[in-house]
Amino acid sequence: MKSWLQTILLCTSIIIAGLLIRQYLLLYTLRADLGEFQVQQALDDIERYHIRKLTNDEKIQSILAGLTSALGPYARYYSPEDLVDRMESLEGSFVGIGINFKVISGHITIVYPIPGTAAEKGGLKTGDKLLEADGKTLVNLKAEDARKLLTGPINSVIKLKIERPGEQSPREVTLIRTSVPSSSVRYVHVLPDGKTGFIYVADFSRETAPQLEHAIATLRSSGATRLILDIRHNGGGLMDAGVDVADLFIEKGVIVTVKSGNQEDPYQTDIFRAKKEGTIGDLPIALLVDNGSASSSEIFAAAMKYHKRAVLVGEKTYGKGTVQQIFQRGLGGWGLKFTVAMFYSPDGMRIDGNGIEPTFRVAQSEETFLLNALRFDVEEVRRYLPDYTPIEGRSKFTLEHILGMKDAAVDAALLALDGQPVTETPLPSPTPAPSPSGSGDSAE
């Protein structure tokens, strides 16, 4: 009996000792990582003593906000809802019914249904006005608020009430939401000279390169023999997308060099090179840039300039040569984005803080750019809705002024493509650049 008790005590002592050693090692690890700070203890004290009970979302948001404040200018956190939107934009698609629309006189008016989507299959047409979505009014809503009602989980059902020109009473339509490609390639048309194709690239997503290839094929079939690509105010997007778009036009050589890692570990260097297959090498190209062209836009611009594949017209680019990655693991649906790498032009120049100088400098004010963007938009929509005018009261310019606006950068690009002298118009002093929207995210 005595031997049996001794055995039990010995085993118990070993177990207790093991638990104590484990706890000590855990505390030692925490102290090595975070000093004496313990997140859970702080949260417990807040829960017990703070005069207002915080929700779990508020606690998570506060912790992530504190972390991002120490991680540099491009770090940020995403709520679960924001993270879905961000990942959709990077992937180049979203879940919805598939319409291009404008708010006209308070009504969500369809410009055109996107081919192959639920809207087209369900019979929606140009000019249809959406009155309700699942019993909720769409009249007098802002475009963003209406978009939230029209999007939703994939394969979910949405019931619409629409008003169609020429019909006396509204009709009801039931659709099933599907994945819809978002277009980063816009304003595809041939300029009045009949030979110059024009394309605006709004951002860089997974779909940008194939969309751009399709747009170029369309312009070729319409007689275009040269091209103006506009990446002004393009804040970037996926780094890989910038590489893929450059690879469309560059036959061989380095597109970009990426160095990743931190100060304690050796930097990893990745060199992205062009592939010969599928190169579009026969179109002369002018690339429009400005101080809002950032991140992936600068990867594209630097490669096109270095390989003499395009003349750059406009202003010096923003100078954001860093790559951010979104981390989601262990964050309960939230996302944390921070810088993980820096990239360099084909000649080894650090883009971050430097930017890319244009071949021909043509200054453009923020107001001028926005006015030109409005002109492009009006012209595009009028292909489908001939009577379309911008929202009343939102613009101080008349429609005649908007449609008669001249784009100095486009005019200079045409001269450069013709081999004629370009009159440069540098700004007398630097103007603040808009913050890049795409931020060079790399897919996780």
Contacts in CASP RR format, 6 or more apart in sequence:
PFRMAT RR
TARGET T0000
AUTHOR 0000-0000-0000
METHOD contacts of the structure
MODEL  1
MKSWLQTILLCTSIIIAGLLIRQYLLLYTLRADLGEFQVQQALDDIERYH
IRKLTNDEKIQSILAGLTSALGPYARYYSPEDLVDRMESLEGSFVGIGIN
FKVISGHITIVYPIPGTAAEKGGLKTGDKLLEADGKTLVNLKAEDARKLL
TGPINSVIKLKIERPGEQSPREVTLIRTSVPSSSVRYVHVLPDGKTGFIY
VADFSRETAPQLEHAIATLRSSGATRLILDIRHNGGGLMDAGVDVADLFI
EKGVIVTVKSGNQEDPYQTDIFRAKKEGTIGDLPIALLVDNGSASSSEIF
AAAMKYHKRAVLVGEKTYGKGTVQQIFQRGLGGWGLKFTVAMFYSPDGMR
IDGNGIEPTFRVAQSEETFLLNALRFDVEEVRRYLPDYTPIEGRSKFTLE
HILGMKDAAVDAALLALDGQPVTETPLPSPTPAPSPSGSGDSAE
30 38 0 8 1.000
39 63 0 8 1.000
43 59 0 8 1.000
46 54 0 8 1.000
46 59 0 8 1.000
47 53 0 8 1.000
47 54 0 8 1.000
54 62 0 8 1.000
57 79 0 8 1.000
60 331 0 8 1.000
60 332 0 8 1.000
60 334 0 8 1.000
61 77 0 8 1.000
61 79 0 8 1.000
61 334 0 8 1.000
64 77 0 8 1.000
64 331 0 8 1.000
64 334 0 8 1.000
64 335 0 8 1.000
64 336 0 8 1.000
65 77 0 8 1.000
67 75 0 8 1.000
67 77 0 8 1.000
67 336 0 8 1.000
68 75 0 8 1.000
68 76 0 8 1.000
68 77 0 8 1.000
68 336 0 8 1.000
68 337 0 8 1.000
68 338 0 8 1.000
69 75 0 8 1.000
71 338 0 8 1.000
71 339 0 8 1.000
72 338 0 8 1.000
72 339 0 8 1.000
74 320 0 8 1.000
74 322 0 8 1.000
74 324 0 8 1.000
74 337 0 8 1.000
74 338 0 8 1.000
74 339 0 8 1.000
74 439 0 8 1.000
75 324 0 8 1.000
75 336 0 8 1.000
75 337 0 8 1.000
75 338 0 8 1.000
75 339 0 8 1.000
76 337 0 8 1.000
77 334 0 8 1.000
77 335 0 8 1.000
77 336 0 8 1.000
77 337 0 8 1.000
78 86 0 8 1.000
78 326 0 8 1.000
78 334 0 8 1.000
78 335 0 8 1.000
78 336 0 8 1.000
78 337 0 8 1.000
79 334 0 8 1.000
80 332 0 8 1.000
80 333 0 8 1.000
80 334 0 8 1.000
83 326 0 8 1.000
83 328 0 8 1.000
83 333 0 8 1.000
83 334 0 8 1.000
83 335 0 8 1.000
85 94 0 8 1.000
86 326 0 8 1.000
86 441 0 8 1.000
87 326 0 8 1.000
88 94 0 8 1.000
88 95 0 8 1.000
88 182 0 8 1.000
89 182 0 8 1.000
89 203 0 8 1.000
89 205 0 8 1.000
90 205 0 8 1.000
90 206 0 8 1.000
90 237 0 8 1.000
90 238 0 8 1.000
90 441 0 8 1.000
90 443 0 8 1.000
91 205 0 8 1.000
91 206 0 8 1.000
91 207 0 8 1.000
92 181 0 8 1.000
92 182 0 8 1.000
92 184 0 8 1.000
92 205 0 8 1.000
92 206 0 8 1.000
92 207 0 8 1.000
92 208 0 8 1.000
93 179 0 8 1.000
93 180 0 8 1.000
93 181 0 8 1.000
93 182 0 8 1.000
93 207 0 8 1.000
94 151 0 8 1.000
94 179 0 8 1.000
94 180 0 8 1.000
94 182 0 8 1.000
95 151 0 8 1.000
95 152 0 8 1.000
95 153 0 8 1.000
95 154 0 8 1.000
95 177 0 8 1.000
95 178 0 8 1.000
95 179 0 8 1.000
95 180 0 8 1.000
96 117 0 8 1.000
96 118 0 8 1.000
96 150 0 8 1.000
96 151 0 8 1.000
96 152 0 8 1.000
96 158 0 8 1.000
96 177 0 8 1.000
96 178 0 8 1.000
96 179 0 8 1.000
96 180 0 8 1.000
97 117 0 8 1.000
97 118 0 8 1.000
97 119 0 8 1.000
97 124 0 8 1.000
97 150 0 8 1.000
97 158 0 8 1.000
97 160 0 8 1.000
97 175 0 8 1.000
97 177 0 8 1.000
97 180 0 8 1.000
98 113 0 8 1.000
98 114 0 8 1.000
98 117 0 8 1.000
98 118 0 8 1.000
98 119 0 8 1.000
98 120 0 8 1.000
98 178 0 8 1.000
98 180 0 8 1.000
99 110 0 8 1.000
99 111 0 8 1.000
99 112 0 8 1.000
99 113 0 8 1.000
99 114 0 8 1.000
99 117 0 8 1.000
99 119 0 8 1.000
99 124 0 8 1.000
99 150 0 8 1.000
100 110 0 8 1.000
100 111 0 8 1.000
100 112 0 8 1.000
100 113 0 8 1.000
100 114 0 8 1.000
101 108 0 8 1.000
101 109 0 8 1.000
101 110 0 8 1.000
101 111 0 8 1.000
101 130 0 8 1.000
101 143 0 8 1.000
101 146 0 8 1.000
102 109 0 8 1.000
102 111 0 8 1.000
102 143 0 8 1.000
102 381 0 8 1.000
102 385 0 8 1.000
102 388 0 8 1.000
103 109 0 8 1.000
103 141 0 8 1.000
103 142 0 8 1.000
103 143 0 8 1.000
103 146 0 8 1.000
103 391 0 8 1.000
104 385 0 8 1.000
104 388 0 8 1.000
104 391 0 8 1.000
105 392 0 8 1.000
106 139 0 8 1.000
106 140 0 8 1.000
106 141 0 8 1.000
107 129 0 8 1.000
107 130 0 8 1.000
107 131 0 8 1.000
107 138 0 8 1.000
107 139 0 8 1.000
107 163 0 8 1.000
108 129 0 8 1.000
108 130 0 8 1.000
108 138 0 8 1.000
108 139 0 8 1.000
108 141 0 8 1.000
108 143 0 8 1.000
108 146 0 8 1.000
109 127 0 8 1.000
109 128 0 8 1.000
109 129 0 8 1.000
109 130 0 8 1.000
109 385 0 8 1.000
110 119 0 8 1.000
110 124 0 8 1.000
110 125 0 8 1.000
110 126 0 8 1.000
110 127 0 8 1.000
110 128 0 8 1.000
110 129 0 8 1.000
110 130 0 8 1.000
111 126 0 8 1.000
111 127 0 8 1.000
111 381 0 8 1.000
111 384 0 8 1.000
111 385 0 8 1.000
112 126 0 8 1.000
112 384 0 8 1.000
113 119 0 8 1.000
113 120 0 8 1.000
113 123 0 8 1.000
113 124 0 8 1.000
113 125 0 8 1.000
113 126 0 8 1.000
114 120 0 8 1.000
114 180 0 8 1.000
114 181 0 8 1.000
117 178 0 8 1.000
117 180 0 8 1.000
118 175 0 8 1.000
118 176 0 8 1.000
118 177 0 8 1.000
118 178 0 8 1.000
119 175 0 8 1.000
122 173 0 8 1.000
122 175 0 8 1.000
123 173 0 8 1.000
124 162 0 8 1.000
124 173 0 8 1.000
125 164 0 8 1.000
126 384 0 8 1.000
126 385 0 8 1.000
127 164 0 8 1.000
127 165 0 8 1.000
127 384 0 8 1.000
127 385 0 8 1.000
128 162 0 8 1.000
128 163 0 8 1.000
128 164 0 8 1.000
128 165 0 8 1.000
129 162 0 8 1.000
129 163 0 8 1.000
129 164 0 8 1.000
130 138 0 8 1.000
130 146 0 8 1.000
130 150 0 8 1.000
130 160 0 8 1.000
130 161 0 8 1.000
130 162 0 8 1.000
131 137 0 8 1.000
131 138 0 8 1.000
131 139 0 8 1.000
131 160 0 8 1.000
131 161 0 8 1.000
131 162 0 8 1.000
131 163 0 8 1.000
131 170 0 8 1.000
132 138 0 8 1.000
132 160 0 8 1.000
132 161 0 8 1.000
133 146 0 8 1.000
133 149 0 8 1.000
133 150 0 8 1.000
133 158 0 8 1.000
133 159 0 8 1.000
133 160 0 8 1.000
134 149 0 8 1.000
134 158 0 8 1.000
134 159 0 8 1.000
135 159 0 8 1.000
135 161 0 8 1.000
136 149 0 8 1.000
138 146 0 8 1.000
138 149 0 8 1.000
141 149 0 8 1.000
150 158 0 8 1.000
151 177 0 8 1.000
152 158 0 8 1.000
152 177 0 8 1.000
153 177 0 8 1.000
154 177 0 8 1.000
154 178 0 8 1.000
154 179 0 8 1.000
155 176 0 8 1.000
155 177 0 8 1.000
155 178 0 8 1.000
156 176 0 8 1.000
156 177 0 8 1.000
157 174 0 8 1.000
157 175 0 8 1.000
157 176 0 8 1.000
157 177 0 8 1.000
158 174 0 8 1.000
158 175 0 8 1.000
158 176 0 8 1.000
158 177 0 8 1.000
159 172 0 8 1.000
159 173 0 8 1.000
159 174 0 8 1.000
160 172 0 8 1.000
160 173 0 8 1.000
160 174 0 8 1.000
160 175 0 8 1.000
161 170 0 8 1.000
161 171 0 8 1.000
161 172 0 8 1.000
161 173 0 8 1.000
162 170 0 8 1.000
162 171 0 8 1.000
162 172 0 8 1.000
162 173 0 8 1.000
163 170 0 8 1.000
164 171 0 8 1.000
181 207 0 8 1.000
181 211 0 8 1.000
182 205 0 8 1.000
182 207 0 8 1.000
183 202 0 8 1.000
183 207 0 8 1.000
183 211 0 8 1.000
184 201 0 8 1.000
184 202 0 8 1.000
184 203 0 8 1.000
184 204 0 8 1.000
184 205 0 8 1.000
184 207 0 8 1.000
184 208 0 8 1.000
184 211 0 8 1.000
185 199 0 8 1.000
185 200 0 8 1.000
185 201 0 8 1.000
185 202 0 8 1.000
185 208 0 8 1.000
185 211 0 8 1.000
185 212 0 8 1.000
185 214 0 8 1.000
185 215 0 8 1.000
186 199 0 8 1.000
186 200 0 8 1.000
186 201 0 8 1.000
186 202 0 8 1.000
186 376 0 8 1.000
186 380 0 8 1.000
187 198 0 8 1.000
187 199 0 8 1.000
187 200 0 8 1.000
187 230 0 8 1.000
187 376 0 8 1.000
187 377 0 8 1.000
187 379 0 8 1.000
187 380 0 8 1.000
188 197 0 8 1.000
188 198 0 8 1.000
188 199 0 8 1.000
188 215 0 8 1.000
188 218 0 8 1.000
188 219 0 8 1.000
189 197 0 8 1.000
189 198 0 8 1.000
189 219 0 8 1.000
189 379 0 8 1.000
189 380 0 8 1.000
190 196 0 8 1.000
190 197 0 8 1.000
190 198 0 8 1.000
190 219 0 8 1.000
190 222 0 8 1.000
190 223 0 8 1.000
190 224 0 8 1.000
191 197 0 8 1.000
191 198 0 8 1.000
191 228 0 8 1.000
191 410 0 8 1.000
191 414 0 8 1.000
193 414 0 8 1.000
194 223 0 8 1.000
194 224 0 8 1.000
195 223 0 8 1.000
195 224 0 8 1.000
195 225 0 8 1.000
195 226 0 8 1.000
196 224 0 8 1.000
196 226 0 8 1.000
196 227 0 8 1.000
196 228 0 8 1.000
196 414 0 8 1.000
196 417 0 8 1.000
197 219 0 8 1.000
197 224 0 8 1.000
197 226 0 8 1.000
197 227 0 8 1.000
197 228 0 8 1.000
198 227 0 8 1.000
198 228 0 8 1.000
198 230 0 8 1.000
198 410 0 8 1.000
199 212 0 8 1.000
199 215 0 8 1.000
199 216 0 8 1.000
199 219 0 8 1.000
199 227 0 8 1.000
199 228 0 8 1.000
199 229 0 8 1.000
199 230 0 8 1.000
200 230 0 8 1.000
200 376 0 8 1.000
201 208 0 8 1.000
201 212 0 8 1.000
201 229 0 8 1.000
201 230 0 8 1.000
201 231 0 8 1.000
201 234 0 8 1.000
201 245 0 8 1.000
202 234 0 8 1.000
203 234 0 8 1.000
203 235 0 8 1.000
203 236 0 8 1.000
203 237 0 8 1.000
203 437 0 8 1.000
203 438 0 8 1.000
204 234 0 8 1.000
204 236 0 8 1.000
204 237 0 8 1.000
204 238 0 8 1.000
204 241 0 8 1.000
204 242 0 8 1.000
204 245 0 8 1.000
204 296 0 8 1.000
204 297 0 8 1.000
204 300 0 8 1.000
204 438 0 8 1.000
204 440 0 8 1.000
205 237 0 8 1.000
205 238 0 8 1.000
205 241 0 8 1.000
206 238 0 8 1.000
206 240 0 8 1.000
206 241 0 8 1.000
208 241 0 8 1.000
208 242 0 8 1.000
208 244 0 8 1.000
208 245 0 8 1.000
209 241 0 8 1.000
209 244 0 8 1.000
209 245 0 8 1.000
209 247 0 8 1.000
209 248 0 8 1.000
212 245 0 8 1.000
212 248 0 8 1.000
213 248 0 8 1.000
213 280 0 8 1.000
216 227 0 8 1.000
216 280 0 8 1.000
216 283 0 8 1.000
219 227 0 8 1.000
224 283 0 8 1.000
225 283 0 8 1.000
226 283 0 8 1.000
226 284 0 8 1.000
226 285 0 8 1.000
226 286 0 8 1.000
226 417 0 8 1.000
227 283 0 8 1.000
227 284 0 8 1.000
227 285 0 8 1.000
227 286 0 8 1.000
228 285 0 8 1.000
228 286 0 8 1.000
228 287 0 8 1.000
228 288 0 8 1.000
228 410 0 8 1.000
228 413 0 8 1.000
228 414 0 8 1.000
228 417 0 8 1.000
229 285 0 8 1.000
229 286 0 8 1.000
229 287 0 8 1.000
229 288 0 8 1.000
229 310 0 8 1.000
230 288 0 8 1.000
231 287 0 8 1.000
231 288 0 8 1.000
231 289 0 8 1.000
231 293 0 8 1.000
231 297 0 8 1.000
231 300 0 8 1.000
231 301 0 8 1.000
232 288 0 8 1.000
232 289 0 8 1.000
232 290 0 8 1.000
232 292 0 8 1.000
232 293 0 8 1.000
232 314 0 8 1.000
232 364 0 8 1.000
232 369 0 8 1.000
232 409 0 8 1.000
233 290 0 8 1.000
233 292 0 8 1.000
233 293 0 8 1.000
233 369 0 8 1.000
233 373 0 8 1.000
233 434 0 8 1.000
234 292 0 8 1.000
234 293 0 8 1.000
234 294 0 8 1.000
234 296 0 8 1.000
234 297 0 8 1.000
235 292 0 8 1.000
235 293 0 8 1.000
235 294 0 8 1.000
235 295 0 8 1.000
235 296 0 8 1.000
235 297 0 8 1.000
235 318 0 8 1.000
235 320 0 8 1.000
235 436 0 8 1.000
235 437 0 8 1.000
235 438 0 8 1.000
235 439 0 8 1.000
235 440 0 8 1.000
236 242 0 8 1.000
236 294 0 8 1.000
236 295 0 8 1.000
236 296 0 8 1.000
236 297 0 8 1.000
236 436 0 8 1.000
236 437 0 8 1.000
236 438 0 8 1.000
236 439 0 8 1.000
236 440 0 8 1.000
237 295 0 8 1.000
237 296 0 8 1.000
237 438 0 8 1.000
237 439 0 8 1.000
237 440 0 8 1.000
237 441 0 8 1.000
238 296 0 8 1.000
238 440 0 8 1.000
238 441 0 8 1.000
238 442 0 8 1.000
238 443 0 8 1.000
239 256 0 8 1.000
239 258 0 8 1.000
239 295 0 8 1.000
239 296 0 8 1.000
239 299 0 8 1.000
239 323 0 8 1.000
239 343 0 8 1.000
239 440 0 8 1.000
239 441 0 8 1.000
239 442 0 8 1.000
240 442 0 8 1.000
240 443 0 8 1.000
241 296 0 8 1.000
242 296 0 8 1.000
242 297 0 8 1.000
242 299 0 8 1.000
242 300 0 8 1.000
243 255 0 8 1.000
243 256 0 8 1.000
243 272 0 8 1.000
243 299 0 8 1.000
245 300 0 8 1.000
246 255 0 8 1.000
246 256 0 8 1.000
246 274 0 8 1.000
246 299 0 8 1.000
246 300 0 8 1.000
246 303 0 8 1.000
246 304 0 8 1.000
247 255 0 8 1.000
247 274 0 8 1.000
247 275 0 8 1.000
247 279 0 8 1.000
248 278 0 8 1.000
248 279 0 8 1.000
248 280 0 8 1.000
249 279 0 8 1.000
249 280 0 8 1.000
249 281 0 8 1.000
249 283 0 8 1.000
249 285 0 8 1.000
249 304 0 8 1.000
249 309 0 8 1.000
249 310 0 8 1.000
250 274 0 8 1.000
250 279 0 8 1.000
250 303 0 8 1.000
250 304 0 8 1.000
250 307 0 8 1.000
250 309 0 8 1.000
251 274 0 8 1.000
251 276 0 8 1.000
251 279 0 8 1.000
251 281 0 8 1.000
252 273 0 8 1.000
252 274 0 8 1.000
252 276 0 8 1.000
253 273 0 8 1.000
253 274 0 8 1.000
253 307 0 8 1.000
253 346 0 8 1.000
254 271 0 8 1.000
254 272 0 8 1.000
254 273 0 8 1.000
254 274 0 8 1.000
254 303 0 8 1.000
254 346 0 8 1.000
255 272 0 8 1.000
255 273 0 8 1.000
255 274 0 8 1.000
255 299 0 8 1.000
255 303 0 8 1.000
255 346 0 8 1.000
256 272 0 8 1.000
256 299 0 8 1.000
256 302 0 8 1.000
256 303 0 8 1.000
256 343 0 8 1.000
256 344 0 8 1.000
256 345 0 8 1.000
256 346 0 8 1.000
257 269 0 8 1.000
257 270 0 8 1.000
257 271 0 8 1.000
257 272 0 8 1.000
257 343 0 8 1.000
257 344 0 8 1.000
257 346 0 8 1.000
257 348 0 8 1.000
258 269 0 8 1.000
258 270 0 8 1.000
258 271 0 8 1.000
258 272 0 8 1.000
258 323 0 8 1.000
258 341 0 8 1.000
258 342 0 8 1.000
258 343 0 8 1.000
258 344 0 8 1.000
259 267 0 8 1.000
259 268 0 8 1.000
259 269 0 8 1.000
259 270 0 8 1.000
259 341 0 8 1.000
259 342 0 8 1.000
259 343 0 8 1.000
259 344 0 8 1.000
260 267 0 8 1.000
260 268 0 8 1.000
260 270 0 8 1.000
260 323 0 8 1.000
260 340 0 8 1.000
260 341 0 8 1.000
260 342 0 8 1.000
261 267 0 8 1.000
261 268 0 8 1.000
261 340 0 8 1.000
261 341 0 8 1.000
274 303 0 8 1.000
274 307 0 8 1.000
281 309 0 8 1.000
284 417 0 8 1.000
285 304 0 8 1.000
285 309 0 8 1.000
285 310 0 8 1.000
285 311 0 8 1.000
286 310 0 8 1.000
286 311 0 8 1.000
286 312 0 8 1.000
286 313 0 8 1.000
286 413 0 8 1.000
286 414 0 8 1.000
286 416 0 8 1.000
286 417 0 8 1.000
287 300 0 8 1.000
287 301 0 8 1.000
287 304 0 8 1.000
287 305 0 8 1.000
287 310 0 8 1.000
287 311 0 8 1.000
287 312 0 8 1.000
287 313 0 8 1.000
288 313 0 8 1.000
288 314 0 8 1.000
288 409 0 8 1.000
288 410 0 8 1.000
288 413 0 8 1.000
289 297 0 8 1.000
289 301 0 8 1.000
289 312 0 8 1.000
289 313 0 8 1.000
289 314 0 8 1.000
289 315 0 8 1.000
289 316 0 8 1.000
289 317 0 8 1.000
289 356 0 8 1.000
289 358 0 8 1.000
290 314 0 8 1.000
290 315 0 8 1.000
290 317 0 8 1.000
290 364 0 8 1.000
290 369 0 8 1.000
290 409 0 8 1.000
291 315 0 8 1.000
291 316 0 8 1.000
291 317 0 8 1.000
291 318 0 8 1.000
291 431 0 8 1.000
291 433 0 8 1.000
291 434 0 8 1.000
292 317 0 8 1.000
292 318 0 8 1.000
292 433 0 8 1.000
292 434 0 8 1.000
292 436 0 8 1.000
293 301 0 8 1.000
293 317 0 8 1.000
293 318 0 8 1.000
293 356 0 8 1.000
294 317 0 8 1.000
294 318 0 8 1.000
294 319 0 8 1.000
294 320 0 8 1.000
294 433 0 8 1.000
294 436 0 8 1.000
294 438 0 8 1.000
294 440 0 8 1.000
295 318 0 8 1.000
295 320 0 8 1.000
295 321 0 8 1.000
295 322 0 8 1.000
295 436 0 8 1.000
295 438 0 8 1.000
295 439 0 8 1.000
295 440 0 8 1.000
296 438 0 8 1.000
296 440 0 8 1.000
297 317 0 8 1.000
298 317 0 8 1.000
298 318 0 8 1.000
298 319 0 8 1.000
298 320 0 8 1.000
298 321 0 8 1.000
298 351 0 8 1.000
298 355 0 8 1.000
298 356 0 8 1.000
299 343 0 8 1.000
299 351 0 8 1.000
301 312 0 8 1.000
301 317 0 8 1.000
301 356 0 8 1.000
302 345 0 8 1.000
302 346 0 8 1.000
302 349 0 8 1.000
302 351 0 8 1.000
302 356 0 8 1.000
303 309 0 8 1.000
303 345 0 8 1.000
303 346 0 8 1.000
304 310 0 8 1.000
304 312 0 8 1.000
305 312 0 8 1.000
305 356 0 8 1.000
305 359 0 8 1.000
306 345 0 8 1.000
306 346 0 8 1.000
306 347 0 8 1.000
307 346 0 8 1.000
311 359 0 8 1.000
311 360 0 8 1.000
311 413 0 8 1.000
311 416 0 8 1.000
311 417 0 8 1.000
312 356 0 8 1.000
312 357 0 8 1.000
312 358 0 8 1.000
312 359 0 8 1.000
312 360 0 8 1.000
313 358 0 8 1.000
313 359 0 8 1.000
313 360 0 8 1.000
313 362 0 8 1.000
313 409 0 8 1.000
313 412 0 8 1.000
313 413 0 8 1.000
313 416 0 8 1.000
313 422 0 8 1.000
314 358 0 8 1.000
314 360 0 8 1.000
314 361 0 8 1.000
314 362 0 8 1.000
314 363 0 8 1.000
314 364 0 8 1.000
314 409 0 8 1.000
314 412 0 8 1.000
315 358 0 8 1.000
315 361 0 8 1.000
315 362 0 8 1.000
315 363 0 8 1.000
315 364 0 8 1.000
315 427 0 8 1.000
316 355 0 8 1.000
316 356 0 8 1.000
316 357 0 8 1.000
316 358 0 8 1.000
316 361 0 8 1.000
317 355 0 8 1.000
317 356 0 8 1.000
318 355 0 8 1.000
318 433 0 8 1.000
318 436 0 8 1.000
319 351 0 8 1.000
319 352 0 8 1.000
319 353 0 8 1.000
319 354 0 8 1.000
319 355 0 8 1.000
319 356 0 8 1.000
320 351 0 8 1.000
320 352 0 8 1.000
320 353 0 8 1.000
320 436 0 8 1.000
320 439 0 8 1.000
320 440 0 8 1.000
321 342 0 8 1.000
321 343 0 8 1.000
321 350 0 8 1.000
321 351 0 8 1.000
321 352 0 8 1.000
321 353 0 8 1.000
322 339 0 8 1.000
322 341 0 8 1.000
322 342 0 8 1.000
322 343 0 8 1.000
322 352 0 8 1.000
322 440 0 8 1.000
323 339 0 8 1.000
323 340 0 8 1.000
323 341 0 8 1.000
323 342 0 8 1.000
323 343 0 8 1.000
323 440 0 8 1.000
323 441 0 8 1.000
323 442 0 8 1.000
324 337 0 8 1.000
324 338 0 8 1.000
324 339 0 8 1.000
324 340 0 8 1.000
324 439 0 8 1.000
324 440 0 8 1.000
324 441 0 8 1.000
324 442 0 8 1.000
325 337 0 8 1.000
325 338 0 8 1.000
325 340 0 8 1.000
325 441 0 8 1.000
325 442 0 8 1.000
325 444 0 8 1.000
326 335 0 8 1.000
326 336 0 8 1.000
326 337 0 8 1.000
326 441 0 8 1.000
326 444 0 8 1.000
327 335 0 8 1.000
327 336 0 8 1.000
327 337 0 8 1.000
327 338 0 8 1.000
327 444 0 8 1.000
328 334 0 8 1.000
328 335 0 8 1.000
328 336 0 8 1.000
328 444 0 8 1.000
337 439 0 8 1.000
337 441 0 8 1.000
340 442 0 8 1.000
341 442 0 8 1.000
342 350 0 8 1.000
342 352 0 8 1.000
343 351 0 8 1.000
343 352 0 8 1.000
344 350 0 8 1.000
344 351 0 8 1.000
345 351 0 8 1.000
345 356 0 8 1.000
359 416 0 8 1.000
360 412 0 8 1.000
360 416 0 8 1.000
360 422 0 8 1.000
360 424 0 8 1.000
361 424 0 8 1.000
361 425 0 8 1.000
361 426 0 8 1.000
362 408 0 8 1.000
362 409 0 8 1.000
362 412 0 8 1.000
362 422 0 8 1.000
362 424 0 8 1.000
362 425 0 8 1.000
363 408 0 8 1.000
363 425 0 8 1.000
363 426 0 8 1.000
363 427 0 8 1.000
364 408 0 8 1.000
364 409 0 8 1.000
365 431 0 8 1.000
366 431 0 8 1.000
366 434 0 8 1.000
368 408 0 8 1.000
371 397 0 8 1.000
371 402 0 8 1.000
371 405 0 8 1.000
372 405 0 8 1.000
372 407 0 8 1.000
374 390 0 8 1.000
374 395 0 8 1.000
374 397 0 8 1.000
374 402 0 8 1.000
375 402 0 8 1.000
375 403 0 8 1.000
375 404 0 8 1.000
375 405 0 8 1.000
375 407 0 8 1.000
378 388 0 8 1.000
378 389 0 8 1.000
378 390 0 8 1.000
378 399 0 8 1.000
378 402 0 8 1.000
378 403 0 8 1.000
379 403 0 8 1.000
381 388 0 8 1.000
382 388 0 8 1.000
389 399 0 8 1.000
390 399 0 8 1.000
390 402 0 8 1.000
395 402 0 8 1.000
408 425 0 8 1.000
412 422 0 8 1.000
412 423 0 8 1.000
415 421 0 8 1.000
415 422 0 8 1.000
416 422 0 8 1.000
END
